[in-house]
Amino acid sequence: MQFIEFLNVFGPKSELIDPLTDPNKVYYSPGVIGFVAVFLMMLAATFLILDMVRRVRRVRYRTEIQEKLASEAAAKGSKTNK
């Protein structure tokens, strides 16, 4: 019982707590600006990933075509040498 009386005397007073700065009563949110920023970062990342996939595919196709042309040229060269 003495502890409760001690808290009433020396504890925080409810009238001293400002409702605008009380962390339990204030809603913290990034708002519309935060949503737009995250959405734009997501779009940028998506476009970068799609561009990277396209470039890797293009390089892979070029190497496949070069290998095919080299094998055709080697086959053609071996037929003419016989």
BAMARKOL-888175 format. One record per atom (N, C-alpha, C): residue in one letter; atom name; x, y, z. Coordinates in Angstrom, 2 decimals. Atoms other than C-alpha are relative to their C-alpha. Example, Ala and Ser with C-alpha at 12.3 -4.5 7.8 and 13.67 -1.06 7.14 Angstrom:
2
REC | A | N | 0.89 | -1.19 | 0.00
REC | A | CA | 12.30 | -4.50 | 7.80
REC | A | C | 0.90 | 1.20 | 0.00
REC | S | N | -0.82 | -1.19 | -0.06
REC | S | CA | 13.67 | -1.06 | 7.14
REC | S | C | -0.77 | 1.09 | 0.73
//
This chain:
82
REC | M | N | 0.81 | -1.19 | 0.00
REC | M | CA | 0.00 | 0.00 | 0.00
REC | M | C | 0.86 | 1.26 | 0.00
REC | Q | N | -0.88 | -1.17 | -0.04
REC | Q | CA | 2.86 | 2.36 | 0.72
REC | Q | C | 0.59 | 0.27 | -1.37
REC | F | N | -0.57 | -0.17 | 1.33
REC | F | CA | 4.25 | 1.73 | -2.77
REC | F | C | -0.98 | 0.76 | -0.91
REC | I | N | 1.01 | -0.68 | 0.81
REC | I | CA | 0.98 | 2.87 | -4.39
REC | I | C | -0.08 | 1.47 | 0.38
REC | E | N | 0.00 | -1.39 | -0.44
REC | E | CA | 0.97 | 6.02 | -2.28
REC | E | C | 1.25 | 0.72 | -0.48
REC | F | N | -1.25 | -0.59 | 0.50
REC | F | CA | 4.61 | 6.62 | -3.27
REC | F | C | -0.13 | 0.34 | -1.49
REC | L | N | 0.19 | -0.26 | 1.42
REC | L | CA | 3.69 | 6.30 | -6.96
REC | L | C | -0.96 | 1.16 | -0.24
REC | N | N | 0.93 | -1.11 | 0.16
REC | N | CA | 0.79 | 8.70 | -6.53
REC | N | C | 0.67 | 1.33 | 0.29
REC | V | N | -0.66 | -1.25 | -0.37
REC | V | CA | 3.05 | 11.29 | -4.93
REC | V | C | 1.11 | 0.35 | -0.98
REC | F | N | -1.19 | -0.29 | 0.80
REC | F | CA | 6.21 | 10.94 | -7.03
REC | F | C | -0.07 | -0.51 | -1.44
REC | G | N | 0.13 | 0.54 | 1.36
REC | G | CA | 4.97 | 9.21 | -10.21
REC | G | C | -0.38 | 1.09 | -0.98
REC | P | N | 0.38 | -1.00 | 1.01
REC | P | CA | 4.14 | 10.94 | -13.48
REC | P | C | -1.45 | 0.40 | 0.17
REC | K | N | 1.35 | -0.53 | -0.13
REC | K | CA | 1.10 | 13.13 | -13.33
REC | K | C | -0.69 | -0.08 | -1.36
REC | S | N | 0.72 | 0.14 | 1.26
REC | S | CA | -1.54 | 12.49 | -15.96
REC | S | C | -0.24 | 1.35 | -0.66
REC | E | N | 0.23 | -1.31 | 0.60
REC | E | CA | -2.13 | 16.20 | -16.45
REC | E | C | 1.29 | 0.60 | -0.57
REC | L | N | -1.26 | -0.50 | 0.53
REC | L | CA | 1.58 | 16.75 | -17.16
REC | L | C | 0.35 | -0.62 | -1.35
REC | I | N | -0.28 | 0.66 | 1.27
REC | I | CA | 1.56 | 14.38 | -20.15
REC | I | C | -0.80 | 0.67 | -1.10
REC | D | N | 0.64 | -0.66 | 1.14
REC | D | CA | 0.83 | 16.21 | -23.37
REC | D | C | -0.51 | -1.08 | -0.95
REC | P | N | 0.50 | 1.05 | 0.89
REC | P | CA | -1.45 | 14.07 | -25.59
REC | P | C | 0.62 | 0.04 | -1.39
REC | L | N | -0.64 | -0.06 | 1.31
REC | L | CA | 0.40 | 15.27 | -28.69
REC | L | C | 1.38 | -0.63 | 0.00
REC | T | N | -1.34 | 0.59 | -0.06
REC | T | CA | 3.77 | 13.95 | -27.47
REC | T | C | 0.02 | -1.35 | 0.71
REC | D | N | 0.06 | 1.30 | -0.67
REC | D | CA | 2.60 | 10.85 | -25.61
REC | D | C | 0.12 | -1.09 | -1.05
REC | P | N | -0.20 | 1.02 | 1.03
REC | P | CA | 3.95 | 7.89 | -27.61
REC | P | C | -1.14 | -1.01 | -0.07
REC | N | N | 1.11 | 0.95 | 0.02
REC | N | CA | 0.96 | 5.75 | -26.63
REC | N | C | -1.23 | 0.56 | -0.72
REC | K | N | 1.18 | -0.63 | 0.59
REC | K | CA | -1.51 | 8.23 | -28.11
REC | K | C | 0.24 | 0.54 | -1.41
REC | V | N | -0.33 | -0.57 | 1.30
REC | V | CA | 0.31 | 9.39 | -31.25
REC | V | C | 0.17 | -1.13 | -1.01
REC | Y | N | -0.11 | 0.98 | 1.07
REC | Y | CA | -0.01 | 7.42 | -34.51
REC | Y | C | 1.12 | 0.43 | -0.94
REC | Y | N | -1.14 | -0.30 | 0.86
REC | Y | CA | 3.31 | 7.35 | -36.39
REC | Y | C | -0.14 | -0.78 | -1.28
REC | S | N | 0.15 | 0.63 | 1.30
REC | S | CA | 3.02 | 6.63 | -40.07
REC | S | C | 0.79 | 0.79 | -1.03
REC | P | N | -0.70 | -0.74 | 1.04
REC | P | CA | 5.08 | 7.48 | -43.14
REC | P | C | -0.95 | 0.78 | -0.90
REC | G | N | 0.99 | -0.74 | 0.77
REC | G | CA | 1.89 | 8.63 | -44.81
REC | G | C | 0.09 | -0.25 | -1.48
REC | V | N | 0.07 | 0.13 | 1.45
REC | V | CA | 1.32 | 9.15 | -48.48
REC | V | C | 1.39 | 0.13 | -0.63
REC | I | N | -1.34 | -0.20 | 0.55
REC | I | CA | 4.86 | 10.37 | -49.13
REC | I | C | 0.83 | -1.28 | 0.14
REC | G | N | -0.73 | 1.25 | -0.20
REC | G | CA | 6.34 | 7.19 | -47.65
REC | G | C | -0.50 | -1.09 | -0.93
REC | F | N | 0.55 | 1.00 | 0.91
REC | F | CA | 3.97 | 5.00 | -49.66
REC | F | C | 0.47 | 0.25 | -1.42
REC | V | N | -0.44 | -0.32 | 1.37
REC | V | CA | 4.84 | 6.82 | -52.89
REC | V | C | 1.48 | -0.30 | -0.18
REC | A | N | -1.44 | 0.26 | 0.10
REC | A | CA | 8.58 | 6.58 | -52.18
REC | A | C | 0.28 | -1.50 | -0.11
REC | V | N | -0.20 | 1.45 | 0.05
REC | V | CA | 8.40 | 2.82 | -51.53
REC | V | C | -0.51 | -0.55 | -1.33
REC | F | N | 0.55 | 0.46 | 1.27
REC | F | CA | 6.20 | 2.31 | -54.59
REC | F | C | 0.94 | 0.32 | -1.16
REC | L | N | -0.94 | -0.37 | 1.06
REC | L | CA | 8.67 | 4.19 | -56.81
REC | L | C | 1.27 | -0.84 | 0.04
REC | M | N | -1.17 | 0.87 | -0.11
REC | M | CA | 11.59 | 2.17 | -55.46
REC | M | C | -0.32 | -1.40 | -0.52
REC | M | N | 0.40 | 1.31 | 0.49
REC | M | CA | 9.65 | -1.03 | -56.20
REC | M | C | -0.07 | 0.00 | -1.52
REC | L | N | 0.05 | -0.09 | 1.46
REC | L | CA | 8.99 | 0.12 | -59.77
REC | L | C | 1.39 | 0.04 | -0.61
REC | A | N | -1.37 | -0.09 | 0.52
REC | A | CA | 12.63 | 1.04 | -60.30
REC | A | C | 0.70 | -1.35 | 0.08
REC | A | N | -0.63 | 1.32 | -0.14
REC | A | CA | 13.80 | -2.33 | -58.97
REC | A | C | -0.57 | -0.98 | -1.02
REC | T | N | 0.62 | 0.90 | 0.99
REC | T | CA | 11.31 | -4.16 | -61.21
REC | T | C | 0.54 | 0.27 | -1.40
REC | F | N | -0.53 | -0.33 | 1.33
REC | F | CA | 12.45 | -2.30 | -64.31
REC | F | C | 1.47 | -0.37 | -0.13
REC | L | N | -1.41 | 0.40 | 0.05
REC | L | CA | 16.12 | -2.89 | -63.45
REC | L | C | 0.14 | -1.50 | -0.16
REC | I | N | -0.07 | 1.47 | 0.09
REC | I | CA | 15.52 | -6.62 | -62.99
REC | I | C | -0.41 | -0.45 | -1.40
REC | L | N | 0.43 | 0.38 | 1.35
REC | L | CA | 13.61 | -6.89 | -66.28
REC | L | C | 1.06 | 0.37 | -1.04
REC | D | N | -1.05 | -0.40 | 0.93
REC | D | CA | 16.35 | -4.97 | -68.11
REC | D | C | 1.20 | -0.94 | 0.09
REC | M | N | -1.13 | 0.92 | -0.17
REC | M | CA | 19.04 | -7.22 | -66.63
REC | M | C | -0.31 | -1.35 | -0.64
REC | V | N | 0.38 | 1.28 | 0.60
REC | V | CA | 17.14 | -10.36 | -67.68
REC | V | C | 0.07 | 0.08 | -1.52
REC | R | N | -0.03 | -0.17 | 1.45
REC | R | CA | 16.76 | -9.00 | -71.20
REC | R | C | 1.44 | 0.03 | -0.53
REC | R | N | -1.40 | -0.08 | 0.45
REC | R | CA | 20.47 | -8.19 | -71.47
REC | R | C | 0.72 | -1.34 | 0.12
REC | V | N | -0.63 | 1.31 | -0.16
REC | V | CA | 21.57 | -11.57 | -70.12
REC | V | C | -0.49 | -0.96 | -1.09
REC | R | N | 0.57 | 0.85 | 1.07
REC | R | CA | 19.22 | -13.33 | -72.57
REC | R | C | 0.64 | 0.35 | -1.34
REC | R | N | -0.60 | -0.43 | 1.26
REC | R | CA | 20.64 | -11.27 | -75.46
REC | R | C | 1.44 | -0.52 | -0.12
REC | V | N | -1.39 | 0.49 | 0.03
REC | V | CA | 24.23 | -12.21 | -74.54
REC | V | C | 0.02 | -1.50 | -0.21
REC | R | N | 0.05 | 1.46 | 0.14
REC | R | CA | 23.28 | -15.88 | -74.22
REC | R | C | -0.36 | -0.38 | -1.44
REC | Y | N | 0.37 | 0.30 | 1.38
REC | Y | CA | 21.60 | -15.87 | -77.66
REC | Y | C | 1.14 | 0.29 | -0.95
REC | R | N | -1.14 | -0.32 | 0.87
REC | R | CA | 24.62 | -14.19 | -79.24
REC | R | C | 1.05 | -1.10 | 0.05
REC | T | N | -1.01 | 1.07 | -0.09
REC | T | CA | 26.97 | -16.86 | -77.91
REC | T | C | -0.50 | -1.28 | -0.66
REC | E | N | 0.54 | 1.19 | 0.66
REC | E | CA | 24.63 | -19.63 | -79.10
REC | E | C | 0.10 | 0.12 | -1.51
REC | I | N | -0.07 | -0.19 | 1.45
REC | I | CA | 24.50 | -18.13 | -82.60
REC | I | C | 1.45 | -0.07 | -0.48
REC | Q | N | -1.42 | 0.06 | 0.38
REC | Q | CA | 28.29 | -17.67 | -82.69
REC | Q | C | 0.51 | -1.43 | 0.00
REC | E | N | -0.41 | 1.40 | -0.04
REC | E | CA | 28.80 | -21.30 | -81.67
REC | E | C | -0.59 | -0.77 | -1.18
REC | K | N | 0.63 | 0.68 | 1.12
REC | K | CA | 26.33 | -22.48 | -84.31
REC | K | C | 0.68 | 0.37 | -1.31
REC | L | N | -0.69 | -0.42 | 1.22
REC | L | CA | 28.00 | -20.40 | -87.04
REC | L | C | 1.41 | -0.60 | -0.08
REC | A | N | -1.34 | 0.58 | -0.01
REC | A | CA | 31.43 | -21.65 | -85.96
REC | A | C | -0.05 | -1.49 | -0.34
REC | S | N | 0.09 | 1.44 | 0.31
REC | S | CA | 30.30 | -25.28 | -86.09
REC | S | C | -0.38 | -0.21 | -1.46
REC | E | N | 0.36 | 0.11 | 1.41
REC | E | CA | 28.69 | -24.75 | -89.52
REC | E | C | 1.21 | 0.30 | -0.88
REC | A | N | -1.19 | -0.34 | 0.77
REC | A | CA | 31.87 | -23.09 | -90.79
REC | A | C | 1.03 | -1.12 | 0.08
REC | A | N | -0.96 | 1.10 | -0.14
REC | A | CA | 33.98 | -25.92 | -89.40
REC | A | C | -0.46 | -1.21 | -0.81
REC | A | N | 0.52 | 1.12 | 0.78
REC | A | CA | 31.69 | -28.52 | -91.01
REC | A | C | 0.16 | 0.26 | -1.50
REC | K | N | -0.16 | -0.37 | 1.41
REC | K | CA | 31.77 | -26.67 | -94.33
REC | K | C | 1.46 | -0.07 | -0.41
REC | G | N | -1.44 | 0.05 | 0.30
REC | G | CA | 35.56 | -26.34 | -94.15
REC | G | C | 0.52 | -1.42 | -0.08
REC | S | N | -0.48 | 1.38 | 0.04
REC | S | CA | 36.04 | -30.04 | -93.46
REC | S | C | -0.51 | -0.73 | -1.22
REC | K | N | 0.52 | 0.61 | 1.23
REC | K | CA | 33.84 | -31.00 | -96.44
REC | K | C | 0.80 | 0.43 | -1.22
REC | T | N | -0.75 | -0.48 | 1.16
REC | T | CA | 35.84 | -28.82 | -98.86
REC | T | C | 1.44 | -0.50 | 0.03
REC | N | N | -1.37 | 0.50 | -0.10
REC | N | CA | 39.17 | -30.18 | -97.57
REC | N | C | 0.10 | -1.46 | -0.42
REC | K | N | -0.05 | 1.42 | 0.33
REC | K | CA | 38.25 | -33.79 | -98.41
REC | K | C | 0.20 | -0.21 | -1.45
//
